[in-house]
Amino acid sequence: MAGLGNQSSAALAERYSNSLLGVFGAPQRVLVRGAGCHVWDADGNQYLDLLGGIAVNTLGHSNPLLTSVITSQLATLGHVSNFFTSPTQIALAEKLLQISAAPAGSKVFFANSGTEANEAALKLTRRNAGTEQAPRTKVIALEHAFHGRTLGALSLTYKEKYRAPFAPLPENVTWIPAGDIQALREAVDHTVSAVFIEPIQGEAGVLELSAEYLQAAREITTEAGALLVFDEVQTGMGRTGEFFASAPVIPDVMTLAKGLGGGFPIGAMIVFGEANTSWLTPGDHGTTFGGNPVACAAGLAVIHTIEKDNLLAHVRETGAWLREQLAGVHGVGAVRGAGLLNAFELLNGSAPKMVAAALDAGFIINATDERTIRLAPPLVITREQLATFIAALPGLLAAAAA
């Protein structure tokens, strides 16, 4: 195809700057190929992917089963619109209800991304609006939350610099301290429509909320008649060593994306039990591409592989080993996380500097702020592969502090 010939990273980067909006800044590398937990750039350099496309590439790159399933489905039936359905769409919805332990009457809505899933959830909460005499118009979110960049999801996102340029946004969102049960209890009353919670705040530096807090949120929202929404866009699909980080607490709504498709775009909203009666009218919401046969086939392949290869146990064990190794490296401060969603703080130096040094050394990592590094590798990564990063870490820390 035109424009896909062999060119250097520099030449491709120039073409990028001349043709794409710069909302992501300049790309750090031009990647052309991936296999397992490694990727290669246009100049032939190899990198160990410790970010997994930001917790997306569940099974690594070019997974044979995922590639085969997507190719086979696309060759059979690619897109039909939601005037119709397909066996893969039905099967994936059923599988999500099964692995989430959803009670009878629960339903699934498919979208294309995490922000779309959160848009759908926010829109659904408007149906829990109370009455004219006793309106429920307030939504509670947590400080440091990140729920997406479309206008509705952005209105729930805590960071002011993300929201301010696009005001006015949907109104009446209140942020409260994350993990503070008393603050939650005081904030949730009969005026609150819903509470949005990430079980682990990934963009904030992998800040984990306790099981006690999640259970308290369930009890407090139930008592007040508010909907409880768990945003598992980053934490879901085995990332923490369980299919869902919030288990066994059952919310009213759960949103998923990222790892669900293993690299193929898909998002989902699960509406549990009676909460789905808030949204029953055809035409209340929609999407042209959501739930297409190819995306749903990818989701089924991801879940099948997680179960067949016992990846949940692998993620728990490998993640615990990784945190132990990180904590033993001189220059590393606090280590946080669950499964293979982890972060560590630098006692000295700049996290963005470390990201640059790591790239030069052949590792893809991510800085969530000036002092915090986030790691979210494919769930299939091995200790041996992670050990190469641990061995390189002292040098990377020195480069970050230089």
C-alpha positions in Angstrom: 0.0 0.0 0.0 1.1 3.6 -0.7 3.2 5.2 2.0 4.1 1.9 3.8 7.6 1.4 2.3 10.8 0.9 4.4 11.8 4.3 5.9 13.9 5.4 8.8 12.3 6.5 12.1 13.4 10.1 11.4 11.7 10.1 8.1 8.5 8.6 9.5 8.5 11.0 12.4 8.7 13.9 10.0 5.7 12.5 8.1 3.8 12.1 11.4 4.4 15.8 12.4 3.2 16.9 8.9 0.0 14.9 8.9 -1.3 14.2 12.4 -2.7 16.5 15.1 -0.1 16.9 17.9 -2.4 16.0 20.8 0.0 13.3 21.9 3.2 15.3 21.4 6.0 13.9 19.3 6.0 10.0 19.2 8.9 8.6 21.2 9.5 5.9 18.6 8.0 4.6 15.3 7.1 1.0 16.0 6.7 -1.4 13.1 6.5 -5.0 14.6 5.7 -6.9 17.8 6.0 -10.4 19.0 5.2 -11.6 22.5 6.5 -9.0 25.0 8.8 -7.3 22.5 8.4 -4.6 19.8 10.8 -3.3 17.2 11.1 0.2 15.7 11.7 1.3 12.2 15.4 1.3 12.7 15.5 -2.3 13.9 15.9 -1.6 17.6 14.2 -4.0 20.0 12.3 -3.1 23.2 10.8 -5.0 26.1 7.3 -3.7 26.4 6.6 -3.1 30.1 3.6 -0.8 29.4 1.5 -3.1 27.1 -0.1 -0.2 25.2 -1.2 1.1 28.6 -2.6 -2.1 29.9 -4.1 -3.1 26.6 -1.9 -5.9 25.1 -3.1 -8.6 27.5 -1.6 -11.4 25.5 1.4 -9.5 24.2 1.9 -8.7 20.5 0.9 -10.9 17.6 -0.6 -13.6 19.8 -1.2 -16.6 17.4 -4.7 -17.4 18.7 -5.9 -13.8 18.8 -4.5 -13.1 15.4 -6.2 -16.3 14.0 -9.5 -15.6 15.6 -9.6 -11.9 14.4 -8.6 -13.0 10.9 -11.1 -15.8 10.7 -13.9 -13.6 12.0 -13.1 -10.8 9.6 -13.0 -13.2 6.7 -16.5 -14.5 7.7 -18.4 -11.4 8.9 -16.8 -8.1 9.8 -19.5 -5.5 10.5 -23.3 -5.6 10.5 -24.4 -2.6 12.5 -26.6 -2.9 15.5 -29.8 -3.4 13.5 -28.5 -7.0 13.7 -26.5 -9.2 16.1 -24.0 -12.0 15.8 -23.1 -15.2 17.7 -19.9 -13.6 18.9 -21.6 -10.6 20.4 -24.1 -12.8 22.2 -21.4 -15.2 23.4 -19.1 -12.4 24.7 -22.0 -10.8 26.6 -22.8 -14.1 28.2 -19.2 -14.7 29.1 -18.8 -11.3 30.7 -21.9 -11.9 32.8 -20.5 -15.2 33.9 -17.0 -14.1 34.9 -18.4 -11.0 36.7 -20.8 -13.2 38.8 -23.6 -11.0 37.6 -27.0 -11.7 39.1 -30.0 -12.7 37.0 -31.3 -9.9 34.8 -27.9 -8.3 34.2 -27.1 -7.0 30.8 -24.1 -5.8 28.7 -23.7 -2.8 26.3 -20.7 -2.8 23.9 -18.8 0.3 22.9 -15.4 0.9 21.3 -13.3 2.3 24.2 -13.1 3.0 27.9 -14.2 6.6 27.6 -17.2 5.5 25.5 -18.1 2.9 28.2 -17.9 5.6 30.9 -20.0 8.0 28.7 -22.7 5.3 28.6 -22.5 4.8 32.3 -22.8 8.5 33.0 -25.7 8.7 30.7 -27.4 5.8 32.4 -27.0 7.5 35.8 -29.2 10.3 34.5 -32.0 7.8 34.5 -31.6 7.7 38.3 -32.5 11.3 38.5 -35.2 11.1 41.3 -38.3 13.2 41.0 -39.0 16.9 40.4 -39.7 17.2 44.1 -36.6 15.2 45.1 -34.1 15.4 42.3 -30.9 13.4 42.1 -28.6 15.5 40.1 -25.2 15.1 41.8 -22.4 12.7 40.8 -19.6 11.8 43.2 -16.1 11.0 41.8 -12.8 10.7 43.6 -9.8 13.0 43.8 -7.2 12.0 41.3 -9.7 10.0 39.2 -9.3 9.6 35.5 -12.3 8.4 33.5 -11.6 9.5 30.0 -11.4 12.6 27.7 -14.8 12.9 26.0 -16.9 15.6 27.5 -19.0 13.4 29.8 -16.1 11.2 31.0 -13.9 14.3 31.2 -16.4 15.9 33.6 -15.6 13.1 36.1 -11.9 13.4 35.7 -10.2 15.1 38.5 -7.2 16.9 37.0 -8.2 20.6 36.4 -5.8 21.1 33.5 -7.6 18.4 31.5 -11.0 19.9 32.2 -10.5 23.7 32.2 -9.9 24.2 28.4 -13.2 22.5 27.6 -15.6 24.1 30.1 -18.5 24.2 30.5 -18.7 20.5 31.0 -21.7 18.5 32.4 -22.2 19.9 35.8 -22.7 18.9 39.4 -19.8 16.6 39.9 -18.2 16.6 43.4 -14.8 15.0 44.1 -14.0 13.6 47.5 -10.8 12.1 48.9 -10.1 8.6 47.6 -10.2 5.8 50.2 -11.9 7.9 52.9 -15.0 6.1 54.0 -16.2 8.9 56.3 -15.9 11.4 53.4 -17.9 9.0 51.2 -20.5 8.6 53.8 -20.9 12.3 54.3 -21.1 13.0 50.5 -23.6 10.4 49.5 -27.2 11.4 50.2 -30.6 11.4 48.5 -29.4 14.1 46.0 -26.7 11.8 44.6 -27.4 9.9 41.4 -24.2 7.8 41.3 -20.7 7.3 42.6 -17.8 6.5 40.2 -14.8 4.6 41.5 -11.6 3.2 40.0 -10.6 0.3 42.3 -7.0 1.2 41.4 -6.3 4.7 40.2 -3.9 4.0 37.4 -3.3 7.4 35.9 -2.8 8.8 39.4 0.2 6.5 40.0 -1.4 3.1 40.8 -3.2 4.1 44.0 -5.1 1.1 45.3 -8.4 1.4 47.2 -8.9 -1.1 49.9 -11.5 -3.9 49.8 -13.0 -2.4 52.9 -13.5 0.9 51.1 -15.2 -0.8 48.1 -17.5 -2.7 50.3 -18.4 0.4 52.2 -19.1 2.2 48.9 -21.5 -0.7 48.1 -23.3 -0.3 51.4 -23.4 3.5 51.4 -24.8 3.8 47.9 -27.4 1.1 48.4 -28.6 2.8 51.5 -28.9 6.2 49.7 -30.4 4.8 46.5 -27.4 5.9 44.4 -25.8 3.8 41.7 -22.3 2.5 42.3 -20.1 2.5 39.2 -16.8 0.7 39.1 -14.5 1.9 36.3 -12.4 -1.2 35.6 -11.2 0.1 32.2 -7.5 -0.3 33.2 -7.8 -2.9 36.1 -10.2 -5.4 34.5 -9.6 -8.5 32.5 -7.0 -10.1 34.7 -4.6 -7.1 35.1 -4.6 -7.5 38.9 -4.6 -11.3 39.0 -8.4 -11.4 39.2 -10.7 -10.8 36.3 -11.9 -7.7 38.1 -10.0 -5.7 40.8 -13.3 -4.9 42.6 -14.3 -8.6 43.2 -16.2 -9.8 45.1 -18.1 -6.5 45.5 -20.9 -6.3 42.9 -21.6 -2.7 41.7 -24.6 -1.5 39.8 -22.5 -0.7 36.7 -19.0 -1.7 35.6 -17.1 -0.3 32.7 -14.4 -2.2 30.8 -12.1 -1.7 27.8 -8.3 -1.8 27.3 -7.3 -5.4 28.0 -10.7 -6.8 26.9 -9.7 -6.9 23.2 -6.0 -7.7 23.7 -5.2 -4.8 21.3 -8.4 -4.7 19.2 -10.6 -1.8 20.2 -13.6 -2.7 22.3 -15.3 -1.3 25.4 -18.2 -2.7 27.5 -20.6 -1.6 30.2 -22.1 -4.3 32.4 -25.3 -3.3 34.1 -26.1 -5.5 37.1 -29.4 -6.8 38.1 -32.2 -4.3 38.6 -30.0 -1.3 37.6 -30.6 -2.1 33.9 -34.3 -1.3 34.3 -33.2 2.3 34.4 -32.4 2.1 30.7 -34.8 0.0 28.7 -36.1 2.2 25.8 -34.7 1.5 22.4 -32.9 4.5 21.0 -31.7 5.9 24.4 -28.1 5.2 23.4 -26.2 3.6 20.6 -23.0 3.1 18.7 -22.4 2.0 15.1 -19.3 -0.1 15.6 -19.8 -1.2 19.2 -20.1 -5.0 19.6 -19.1 -5.8 16.1 -18.3 -9.4 15.4 -14.5 -8.9 15.1 -14.1 -7.0 18.4 -16.3 -9.6 20.2 -14.3 -12.5 18.8 -11.2 -10.8 20.1 -12.7 -10.5 23.5 -13.7 -14.1 23.6 -10.2 -15.2 22.5 -8.7 -13.1 25.3 -10.9 -14.6 28.0 -10.4 -18.1 26.7 -6.6 -17.7 26.8 -6.7 -16.3 30.3 -8.7 -19.3 31.5 -6.9 -21.9 29.4 -3.4 -20.8 30.4 -4.2 -20.1 34.0 -2.9 -16.5 33.5 -4.7 -15.1 36.7 -2.4 -17.2 38.9 0.6 -16.3 36.8 -0.2 -12.6 37.1 -0.6 -12.8 40.9 2.7 -14.7 41.3 4.7 -12.7 38.8 3.4 -9.4 40.1 4.3 -10.3 43.7 7.8 -11.3 42.6 8.2 -8.0 40.7 7.2 -5.8 43.6 9.6 -7.7 45.9 12.5 -7.2 43.4 11.7 -3.5 42.9 11.6 -2.8 46.6 15.1 -4.2 46.9 16.7 -1.8 44.4 18.6 1.1 46.0 17.0 4.4 44.9 13.5 3.0 44.6 11.0 4.4 47.1 7.4 3.2 47.6 6.3 0.3 45.5 2.5 -0.1 44.8 0.2 -2.3 42.8 -1.6 -5.6 42.3 -0.8 -8.3 39.8 0.8 -6.7 36.8 -0.4 -3.1 37.4 2.5 -1.6 39.4 4.2 1.6 40.2 7.3 2.7 42.0 8.6 6.1 43.2 12.0 7.5 42.6 13.8 8.7 45.7 15.9 11.0 43.5 15.6 12.3 39.9 13.0 12.6 37.2 10.7 9.9 36.1 10.3 11.4 32.6 14.1 11.3 32.3 14.1 7.6 33.3 11.5 6.9 30.6 13.8 8.3 28.0 16.9 6.5 29.4 14.8 3.2 29.5 13.9 3.6 25.8 17.5 4.0 24.9 18.3 0.9 26.9 15.5 -1.1 25.2 12.6 -0.9 27.8 9.2 0.8 27.4 7.9 2.2 30.7 5.7 5.2 31.7 5.9 8.1 34.0 2.6 9.1 35.6 4.2 12.2 37.3 7.6 13.6 38.0 8.6 10.9 40.5 6.4 7.8 39.6 7.0 5.0 37.1 4.1 2.8 36.0 4.5 -0.7 34.7 1.7 -2.6 33.0 3.3 -5.3 30.8 1.4 -8.1 28.9 0.0 -10.7 31.3 2.2 -13.3 29.6 5.5 -11.7 30.6 8.0 -14.0 32.4 10.2 -13.4 35.4 13.2 -13.9 33.2 12.1 -11.0 31.0 11.3 -8.8 34.0 14.7 -9.7 35.5 16.4 -7.9 32.6 14.7 -4.7 33.6 15.5 -5.2 37.3 19.2 -5.6 36.3 19.1 -2.4 34.3 17.3 -0.4 36.9 20.3 0.9 38.9 21.7 2.4 35.7 18.3 3.9 34.8 18.0 5.4 38.3 21.4 7.0 37.9 20.4 8.4 34.5 17.2 9.8 36.0 19.2 11.5 38.8 21.9 12.9 36.5 
